[in-house]
Every structure is written in structure tokens, then in C-alpha cells.
Amino acid sequence: MQSAGSEEDIDTINLTYPTITINPYVPQDHIVNPQNFSYILNPNWTVCQHNVYIIVCVHSTPAYYQRRLLIRETWAARNVFPEIRLVFMLGQTIDNKIMQAVKFENDLYQDIVQEDFLDSYRNLTHKAMMALKWISTYCSQASYISKTDDDMIVNTFTLLKHLKFRDSHRMKQNNSIFCRVYKPMNVFRDKNIKWYLSEKEYPLEKFSSFCSGSAFILTNDLAKTIYNLSLYVPFLWIDDVYITGLVAQAVNVTFNQLKSLYTMNDETIGLTKHTGIIIKNPNLFKRRRSLNKLAVIISSASLDNSTSDGETLEQVVNFENVRKSDLIESNNKENYSSIKKNICSLIDHNSFRTNYAKFRLSQDTMRM
């Protein structure tokens, strides 16, 4: 008989401990992400000299002049929306002709901020930090900051209405982001995907919640807060994950899901009441650009005056005709069944106004 506690009472068990990955993206106690870039172009305080409700910050690329022109003339037009201000954020390019063209463009419009980092996909985080730094310095009086890419169309009427409704009902919260919120997702480890991250770049297995980088809105206090903290959070080149995920959560922001107010759609440009539509098809973009129509930003496909959206559309159509003098509007309700009536209105107009024309061409805007 063996005494209690003898060697034979003990089994050897091989224990496997889970690998614990320490989050390297918590704020450090010293600067780890310095932004040692200098301004090439800087409109300074000229953009936000007076009261500003929304500062619209558009991330663009030096060569995309036509996109910037379209934005200036449509959904961010200052003569239509006096409460907003517009700035474009650019890096630099090695093409001297394009750099000269950008300088000339800024001399004309005074709305381009450019720093001396290379404008590339992997430098989008630097561009985002440049934007936050510039806004916190030169436009801190804005109530809201709207960040978009230059391939976005924003329904500015609906956006203003939404934000002012919140303000008037005392629903405004500081430290808030309004966006399409992505829930935590797996990190992309497939090398064929453009968002691929190696384990060395990002050792965690999941992204925490973050915003779609195509468009989001910040309360004005966050520009300085996020920028200052980002200096202490290790760099990650995926800008939306870094700015609206890693850094934003470190300052305990409140995420506001835009839900139906945010739409990503290739085919219904300008025919939705939602806040934003991303344009992925360059042919559609060119069609709209060539027409130069302000109506691409309007929130309804119908001129039904019983709705607020219809009234807004009517106002903008009137404005467009004053500006361009190239619209003919009948009193028929705008829908598919009224096409024949609209054609008759056009023929009637042509009979009296274009007697000297030899030919008449009728064409839909989406058949160019």
C-alpha cells in the first residue's frame, strides 16, 4: 500500500497555451508616427474666413482636375451652399507638368492643400492626417467636417437637413462620427487583394469597427483630438482602419450608423434621396461631367411637389436654368409614362423657338 501523495498519484499533462498577441496599436508614451511633411500649397485662413457649418474635405489626386471641377460646380458649389467650405487634399507627383497645373488651379480657386509626400495609395493615411492637421489649424470653427473621396456625389441638401435637425433637437454630441460603420472583420491575408496585410504589418487577426473611408462626417472637436493622438499610434497605411478605427476608438468616439442615408450604387446616380453615392463606373462619371448638370446631386427622381424632396428639386432645376439657360420644363409629372407628353412639349417649343434649325436631335442623357 502506497502512502497518499506518492509519485504514482500524479499524471503528466501537456498543456497548450494560446498565443497571446499584444495589440501594438495602443497609444504609446512617445511620438511614433511623426508627420514631418511640409506644405507645398496652403490656402491658409482664406477658406474659412467667415462662419462655416461644414468644411468639406475631399481627398483627390493631382491629375484628377476634372473631378475637382465637377465638385466645385455641383454638390459643393459655394454659391448654392454658402454654409459650406471646400478644400481638396493632395500629395505630390513626380510629373512636373501636373504639379504646375495644380499650382495654377490653386491660384485660381484657392482650395487645394498639398504636402510633399508622394500621392499614392499607400500614403492615404498621411493624406488623412494632413487633412486633420490643416482643419484643426485653419478651420476649427466649422461645426462639422465632411470627408469624401473625389469619386463621391453627396446630396448636400439632405446632409444639411439631417445635421441641422440633430442640432435643433439638441441631438448633437461631440466626439462623434457619422458613417457607414463596418463591424469587426477578418484581416485580409490574401496577397491578391489590394488591402492585403502581412502579419508583420498587422499582427492582429481582426480589424475593430471602423468607417467606410469613402465618406464620413466628424464633429468639429475630433480633428485636433484624432490628429494629436495619431502621432502616438503606430502607423497603418489603410487610412479608414487607422483613422476611424484604431485612433478613433482610442479616444472613445461615438459611432453613428448612417444606415439608409448612405448608399453605394453604380447605376442610380442622382436618383436617390440618400446622402452619398459612390461612382465606380468611369463612363457614368463622364456622362454626368459632360452635361455639367447641377441636378445630379438632387435627392429625388420625381418632381412631385407634394414632397419636400420635390420642392428642393424644383428649386435647383430653376437655379440650373438661370445659370445655363438650357432647360425646357413642362407641367407634366416627371415619370416614365409622361415621356410622350414631354416630347410633345419639346416639339411645341421647337416649332416656335427654332425655326432656323435644319435638324433636331432628341437624346436621353444616359445614351451618350
Phi, psi and omega in degrees: 000130183264147181286153179299143178084018179282171183299333184283349178276357187249125174261141177272123182242128175272111182266136176250119182264137178295147177286125181259115179264120179283133180291113182279356187260015172285150180302136180269173181268009177212162182292123179241351182228064183292145178249084186266042179258156181242151178289134168267316176233137181206109179286359177056225186275359184294334182289318188242050182290329185242193181299133181230126176271312178231129168263117181267119183247111185253122175279120184229178179238142186312320186284348188269056179299318184297324178295317180296320179298317180299317180296317179300327187265352184236259193286349175240023181295123185293328180287345176264323183236079185293347181274354181247157173233152188235132171222146176252137181254123183227150164264191180256163178233158179279353179277108184296326180295319179293320178299319178294322179294320178296319178297317178297318179300317180291325175301327182280317188253338181053049181218023182243129172249126184222133175244171189267030167267156180290130179284103182211166182298324182283354179250018181296328178295321176299322179294319179295320179291323175301317181298314181295320178297315182295314182296317181295337180269315192249351182214043183289346181280350179297141178287323181224156176241122177252116177257129175221164168271164185281002174254021178257146167246128182248132173281092187294326178300311181292321179299312178298317180299317182296312183291320180290328174298315179298317181295316183292335178259017178054039179264356182291131176239131172293167177064037186237146173238135175249124186190179165276110185272126174267131177288164179309134183223162179293146176289145181280113180252359178279120184293346180275354180263138186291343177264017180304134175231129175285163178295333177291320179290318184216094187287344180286156182271341182228150166276142169284174181303141178206172183262150168300130183282353181296323179197134172204166183234135178244147166288154192298334183290341188281338182302306181291319182297311182292318180299312182299318181289328182298336178295339184253000179254126182308144187293142169222132189283344176280104194294320182291321176297318184288305187288308186268356178249282187298310183283316183299320180289334177292337176257012175057051178290159173261120178272131176244112182285121181286339178053238186289349178286352181235120183232135173247112189209136182272336196252341188249046183299125177078359184244043181214154178267008184276167188290312187225147175227125177273137180259111181259340184264110184297333179293320177296321180298316182294324179299312181294320182297318184294328178284334179056045184258127177295338185293352180294342183265000190280155196269359184220150176269001186235149173261042178283106186286001176280352181244155179295326179296321179296320178296318179298317179296319179300318180298317184286324176298318177298317178298317182298319182291325175298321184285321187249337181053046182224022181246143172239123183237127176262176179269015177281143175294137185280102173203178187296323184288344182265008183302316181298320178296320180294323177297319178297321177298321180294316179298317179298318178296315182296325183298328184260335189252345186230049182296335186269355180283137178278326182227156175231131181247126175249132185208141174283151181293336182264016179234058181256000000 
